[in-house]
Amino acid sequence: MNIIRPKTALISLSNKSNLDIMVKFLIDKDIKILSTGGTYKAIKEITNEVIEVSEFTGFEEMMDGRVKTLHPKIHAGILARRDSDMEALKERGYEPIDLVIVNLYPFKETIKNDCSFEEAIEKIDIGGPTMIRAAAKNFNDVAVVVDPNDYQKIIDEWNANDGITYESRKKLSQKVFVIMAEYNRAISMYLDQEEPASIHDYEFKESTVLRYGENPHQNASLYTFKGLNKKNIANAEILQGKELSYNNIVDADAAWECVREFKNSSCVIVKHANPCGVAESDSIYKAYDLAFKTDPTSAFGGIIAFNNTVDLATAKEINNRQFVEVVIAPDYQKEAIAEFSKKKNVRILKVDLEQDDLYPGTIKKVSGGIIVQDDDLKSVKIDELKCVTKRQPTEKELQDLMFAWKVAKFVKSNAIVYVKDKQTIGIGAGQMSRVISAEIANLKAKEEGLEVKDAVMASDAFFPFRDGIDKAASSGIAAIIQPGGSIKDQEVIAAADEHNIAMVYTGTRHFRH
């Protein structure tokens, strides 16, 4: 095991968190401490056992601190290979530096604070990156620490192994190059004089290797964004159950995004990234009951999401009724958790209703590149709907139309959603023909004995021909919500009038490919 026991440490920090912990440890190990500027002053408040870099090099800093650590005595000490360069060091009266504890000027934070261009440029760190890159390159002989959260890890390892292992030094080195890539990219984007679009600026805290991807022959990992304050799907609090699979995560996200659209107690059941049952009621229990009854067959092995606290009665009903992969909610009664614990493999996730919006946008890989788009956040209010038929929808129909429209947004195109009393009674998804989607929605309703007559229908995009309206009429649909905008709109409206169907336009499409 290649272990080093540093004798000289160089410390220069912008983020001085946990500095006292590290300094006290270094003193205890009788390690010489070199430091600069504000860090030197901070260490002096802890101990007098610190040497200013200018004293160490015999070179006074200049140009308001632009040049202070850029000195051969510093960089030769860091870069010297202990098996071949020590004689060269000795000839010049230099000594090795084997522990570098440095973090960088906060460039990103600076440009977020409405600073001037000149202020931003001044926050481009030179000495810090030079030191940590040198140390990272020479990780065989030098340990480099750039994250205050790693201090305790280093201390624990040193105490356990009487030094810092090769494996740890290599890992710390890799972290430097990740940080430098992010740092350089932020500067490059800023100098491009374009507003840095957060949609392109993803930063990840950690990754988790999943058992496999969509299929067993595919590898997969989950990367969690940096800086999250809320519990999201990627960093959900997992109260019980086996680890999440790739498909679990995709389906969970689809269910959670959909259920968050509703204000009253609601339940969304998802299978293969499509809602198969959605309902809103005056209690979580009733919402689940109605959502399940939409399509009990598809609900088997599905993902269930709630927008309110799950109680014992609902947990019991889920356990008694169906096999479920994942349950998601903002909170659970203790009794509900105890009930779910009877089925140890069921994943129980606790996720905040309010979500972080640090990384907006969606990304999809295509052959030769990626396509990036804004999130589909557009919504429509009742008073923004345009009635295009002779018959106006009733108030009850309007409420159901709005409910159906929210659901359709999360159904794969071509999407058709049948709703009655804020319960989905049939959902047709992912078909090449909108008419076929309508037929599937009708078939699903009939299979479960759900009455379609006087239900409403939502379509995620316009009807290109009247056949979709004729199909809805034959099923007993009373009102329709759709974007409008087809060259055949007049033909479609005429069909609705013939069948005495109320139809409203949203002016907004919600394709979900």
N, C-alpha and C positions, 0 to 999 in steps of 0.2 A: 504494500500500500504506500504510494508516494505521498508523504505527509510533509507539509512545511510548517515551521514555527516562526512566524514573522518577528523580526527584531526592530524594524522601523516602519511606522505607519504615516501616510500622508493623508490628511483630512481637509477637504474643502467642500462646504455644503451650502446649497441654497435652502434646502429643506432640512432643518436641524432637529426634526423629531427624533426622540430616543437617543440624542447625542450623549446625554449624561450616562446612560446605560453602557454605551460602547466605550466611552472614555475611561470610566471607572474600571472596566474589564481590562483595557490595555495597560493601565497603570498597575493593576494587580499582576499582570504578566510581565511587567518591567519592560515595556515596549516604548522606544523613543517615538514621540509624537511631533510631526511637523504640520504646520497649518498656515492659513492665509486669512487676511482681512477680517471680515465679520465672524468667521468660524474661529479664528485665533482668539478673538475677544470673548466669544462664548465659552471656549475651552478654558480660558484664564479664569472664568468665574467658577469653574469646577476644580481646577488644579493649576499650579504654577509649572507643572512638568510638561511644558509645551514650548517648541521652538518655532519662531516665525520663519517662513520660507526665505524671506530676504536675508535673514541672519545666516541661515543654512547655506545659501548660495553665494552670499556676499554681493548680491545684485539687488539694488533697490528697485521696487516696482515703478513703472513709468506709464505715461499716457493715461492717467486716471484709472490705473489698474488693468488696462488692456494687456499689458505685458508684465507678468509676475512669476508664473510657473513655467514659462517657456524658456527653460534654461537647460544646458546639457547635463548639469549635475542632477537635475530632477529626472530627465528622460533617460539618461544613461543608467541611472540607478534603477529605474523601472524596467527598462528593456534588456538589461544585461542578462545573458544566459549564464546560469550559475556553473555550468560545466565547461564553458569556453571563453567567457568574456571577463572573468574576474581580474585577470592580470591587467587588461586594458583599463578597468576601473581604478585599480591600485596605482597605476602609473600617473594618473591624473589626480590622485587624492580623493576620488569619489567613493561612495559606498552604496550598497544595494538598498533599494526601497521595495519591500516585499508585501506590503498591505496598502492598497489605495482605496480610500473611502471618500467617494466624490459623487455628488449629483449636480445637475445642470441648472443654469439660469432658466426660470420658467417662461419660455418663449410663448407657448400657447396661452398661458394665463395672461401674459402681458398684452397680447393682441386682442384678447377678449374684452379688455378694460378700456376700450376707446382711446388707445394711446396714439401718439404721433408716429409718423413713419420713422423719424430719427430715433425715438425711444425704442421702437421695435428692433431696429437694426442694432442698437447698443446692447440689446438682450440676446443677441446671437452669441452664444458661448463659444470660445475658442480654446482656452486653457483646459477647461473641464473635459470636453470631448477628446482632446489630445492625450490627456493623462489616462482616461479610462480605456481608450482604444489601445494605447501602449500596454497597459496592464492586462487587458483582455487578450492581446496578441501573445503575451508572455505568461499565459496562465499556468504553464508548466512550473514556473517558479514564483509567481505572484498571485495573490488573491485580490480581486476587485469587487467592491460592494457599492452598488448604486441605489439600493432601495432600503430605507430605514427599517422596513418590515423584516429585512433579512438579518438584522443585527443579532437578534436573539438566537436565530438558527445557527449563526456562526459561533456564537458563544457556547451554545449547547454542544455543537459538534467538537469544538476545540476541547472542551472539558471531557467529552467522551473519548476522543481519539488522541488527545495530547497534540493537537494541531489541526490543520485544515487539509482535508483529503483532496487528491487529484480530481476525483469525480465532482466534488463540490466546486472546485476552482473552475473546472470546465463548464459547469452549469452557470456559474456566476458570469463567466466570460460570454456565454451565449446570450445572456440577458442584456449585456452591454450593447451588443450589435443589434438586438431588437429595438432597444431604446434609441439608439443612434439613427436607425432607419426611420422611426417615427418622428424624431426630432428634425432630421434633415428634410423629410417630406413636408412638415409643417412650415418650415422656412421657405421651401421651394414654392408651395402654394401661395404663401403670402407675397413673395416677390413677383409672382405671376400677375399680381394686382387684380386678381379675381376674388370675389367673396368666397372664402373656403366653404364649399357646399358640404354640409355635414352628411348628406346622403352618400358621399364618396369617402368619408373620413372615419372609417371603422377602426376602433381600437379594442383589442381583446385582452381580458384579464387572465383567462385560463382556458384550457381545453380538457374535455373528458372523452376518452375513447369509449365508443359505444360497442355493444356486442357485435353488431353488424349494421349494414344500411337497410335500404328498403327490402333487400333480399340477402340471404345468408352469405352469398359469394361476394358481397360488397362491403368494404371497410367504411367506417363512418366515425366522426367525432363531433362533439358539441362544443362550440366556442362561445364563451360568455363575454358580453361586452364589459368594458371598464366603466367605472363610475356609477353603477346602478344604485339607486337608493330604495327603489321599490322591489317587491318580490314579483318577478316576471316569470314566464314559463321556463326560460333558460336557467334561472336561479331560484326557482320555486323552493319553498320549504317542504321537503318530502317527509310527511309524518309517519308513513309506513309504506311497505311494499318493496318488491324487487326493483332493480334498476330500470330506468326508462329506456325503451328502444327508440330507434330512429323514427319508426312509424308512430309510436306513442307520442313523441314530441310534436311531430307534424300535426297529428289529429288533435292533440291537446291544445295546440295553438289555435287551430281552426275553431274549436269549441269555445275557447275562452274569448276570442275576438268577437264571436257572434253573441254570446250571452251578455257581454258588456254593452251591447246596443240598447238593452232594455232597462227601464227604471224599476218597475214592480218586480216582485218575486218571479224569477224565470228559470227555466231549465232548457239546456240544449244538449241533445245527444248526437254525437258525430260518429260516422263510420266511413273509413276511407276518405277522410278530409271533407266529407259532405254532411251537412245536417240531415239526419233521418227523422228527427222529431224535435219540435220546438214549441214551448207553451209559456204563457204568462198568466199568473193567477194571483190570488190574495194570500197564498202561502207556498213555500217551497215544496211541500208535500204534494199539493194539488198540481203545481206546475210540472213536477216529475211524472205524476200519474198521467197527465194529459200528453206530455211529450212522448212517454213510453208507448202509449196507445196508438200513436201515429203509425208506428212501424216496429212492433215488438221483435220481429224476425231480424231486422237489420240492427236493432239495438243490442243484440247478443254480441258480446265481445267489443262493445263500443266504448266511447269516452263520454263521460257525463260532466257537464259544467253547470254550476249554479252561480247566481249573482248575489246570494244572500247566505246567511249562516245555515248550515245543514244540521237539522235536528235529529233526534233519535228515531222518530217515526219514519222519516225519510230514509235514513240509513238502513233500518230494518227492512223497509219495502224494497230497497235496491238489493240487499242480500238475499231476500226471499224470491225476488222476481227474475233476476238475470245474472249472467256472468258479465262482469265489467272489468275493463283493463285499468282505467284511470278515473278517479273522481277529483274534480277541481272546484274549489270554493274559496271565498275570502276568509271564511272561518267555519269552525265546527263546534258543536256542543261536545263536552267531554264524553257524554254518554254515546254520542254518535261515533266518536273515535273508538271507543271500547267495542261498539257493535262491529265496525269495520275490521277490527283486529281479529275477528273470528275467521276472516279470510285473509291470511297473511300476505298473499301475493298481490292483492289489490293495492295499486299505488294511490295514496291519498296526498294530494297537493294543496298547499295553502298559498294563494296568490293574491296580491293586492288588486282591487278593482281599478284604482288609478295606476297608470303605467308610466314608466320613464319614457321620455320622448327625446333622448339624447342622440339617437341614431335613426332618424326617420328614413323611409324609403324601403324598397324591395329590390332584390338582386336575383337575376336568373342567368345561369351560364348557358351560352349557346355555342355552337361550333365556331371556334376562332375568337371568342370574346365573351363579354357579359352585357346584358341590358339592365339598365337601372331606371326605376321610376319612383315617383312620389307614392306614398300610401294613399289608398282610396278612402279618404276621410269625408268626402262630400255627402251631405245629408239633405233631406228635403222636409219641409214642414207642411202641415195640412193646408195652411192658407197659401202655399206656393203651388199647390196642385191645380191643374187646369182641366176642368171638365169639358170634354169635347162631344158628348152625346146629348141627346134630347133629355134623357132621364138623368137627374142628379143622384149621386149616391146618398143613402141615408146616413145618419150620424154613426150608427152601428157599423155600417159597411165601411165608412171612412176609417174608423178605428182599426178594423180588420185589414183594410188595404194598407195602412201604414205599417202594421205588424208584418204583413206578408212581404212588403217591400224591404224591410230590414232583414228578413230571413233570406230573400232572394240574393241579396248582396254577397252572401257567403256560400251560395250553392254554385257548383261548377256549371259553366255555360254549355249548352243552352239551358237556362234555368226556368222552371215553372213551379210555382208554389201555390197550393190550395190552402186556404185558411178559413176557419169558422170559429167565432168566439175566442179569438187569440190563441188558437191551437192549430198547428199544422195538421192537415188531414190527408195530405198527399204531396209528395215532392218528386219532381222529375228533374234529373241532373245529367249533365255531360253528354247529351245526345247531339248528333249532327243536325237533327231536325227539331225545331221548336214544337211542331205538332206531336211528334213522338214523345217529347218530354211531357206534354200535356196528357197524352194517353197513359203514360207511366204514372203520373200523379193521380189520375182518375182510377187506374187499376189498383194502386196502393190503398186508396181510400176504400174501394169496394172490398178488397181483401180483408180489411180490418173492420168492416161493417160500419164505416163512418159515412154519414149522410153528406153528399156533395151539394144537394139542392140548397140554394141560397148562400152558398159559400162564395168567397172572393178569390181572385186569381192575380198573382203577380208574375210578370215576365221581366227578366233582367235587361232585355233589349227589345227593340220594336218588333212588331209583327210585319213581316214582308208581304204577307198575303192575308186574305180574310179567312183562310182555312183554320187558323188557330182560334179565331173567334167562334167560328161555327162549331168547332170541337168543344170549346168551353160551354157554349149554349146547350149542346146535346147532353152535357154532363150536369146541367142545372146551375152553372155559375151565374151569380147575380151582378157582380161588379168586377172590373179589371183595372189594374194599375200597370202602366208600362211607360217607357220613355217617350214614345212617339218619334217621328222624324223619318218615317219610311216614305218613299215616293208613292206608295200605295195607301197612305194614311186615309184618304177620303173613302176608299173602298173598305178599309178596315172599320172606320167609324160608321159607315152605312150598314155594315154587317151587325155591329153592336146595336144600332138603332132598330134594325129588323127584329132582333131578339129581345128588345127592351132591356139590354144590359147597360148599366152605367159604366162609363170608362173615363179615367183620368190620366193625364200625362204628367210625368215628372220633369221632362226635359233633360234627364240625367240617365246615362247608361251605367250598368255595373257588371260588365263582363268579368269573369273569373276563370281564366284558362288554367 
